[in-house]
Amino acid sequence: MCRFDPSLQEEVEKRKGFQPMIMKGRQFKEYCYVNESGYKTKKDFEYLMQLCLAYNDKGKPIKK
């Protein structure tokens, strides 16, 4: 699972391995799942890690 800047949604959706995060029929725009094809190469894995880390300090905590 990845959490990323929602302004990058269209870019991230185009990546291989992207799967939308859907819970209770609702798609969460700043989250996605990535299947194995999306992180097979070191370049793809590093992209995902940087994507998540870049948004880590900006994302609001989820309300309990």
C-alpha positions in Angstrom: 0.0 0.0 0.0 1.2 3.5 -0.9 0.1 6.9 0.3 0.9 9.7 -2.0 0.1 13.3 -2.9 -3.4 13.3 -4.4 -2.3 15.9 -7.0 -0.2 13.0 -8.5 -3.2 10.6 -8.8 -3.3 10.6 -12.7 0.5 10.0 -12.9 0.4 7.2 -10.3 -2.6 5.5 -11.9 -0.6 5.1 -15.2 2.2 3.2 -13.4 2.3 -0.6 -13.8 1.1 -2.5 -10.9 -1.3 0.3 -9.7 -4.5 -0.9 -8.0 -6.9 1.6 -6.5 -7.6 1.3 -2.8 -11.3 0.7 -2.4 -12.9 0.1 0.9 -16.6 -0.2 1.5 -17.2 0.8 -2.1 -15.2 4.1 -1.7 -12.0 4.8 -3.6 -9.4 6.5 -1.5 -7.6 9.0 -3.8 -4.3 9.4 -2.0 -3.8 5.7 -1.5 -3.2 2.7 -3.7 -2.1 -0.9 -3.7 0.8 -2.0 -5.9 1.0 -5.5 -7.2 4.3 -7.3 -7.8 4.7 -6.0 -11.4 4.9 -2.5 -10.0 8.0 -3.0 -8.0 10.0 -5.7 -9.8 12.8 -3.4 -10.8 15.0 -1.4 -8.5 14.0 1.8 -10.4 10.2 1.1 -9.9 10.7 0.2 -6.2 12.7 3.4 -5.6 10.0 5.5 -7.3 7.4 4.1 -5.0 9.5 4.7 -1.9 10.3 8.3 -2.9 6.6 8.9 -3.8 5.5 7.8 -0.3 8.4 9.5 1.6 7.8 12.8 -0.2 4.2 12.9 1.0 4.9 11.5 4.5 5.2 14.9 6.2 2.4 16.5 4.2 -0.3 14.0 4.7 -2.9 14.6 7.4 -3.3 11.8 10.0 -6.3 9.6 9.6 -9.0 10.3 12.2 -9.8 7.5 14.6 
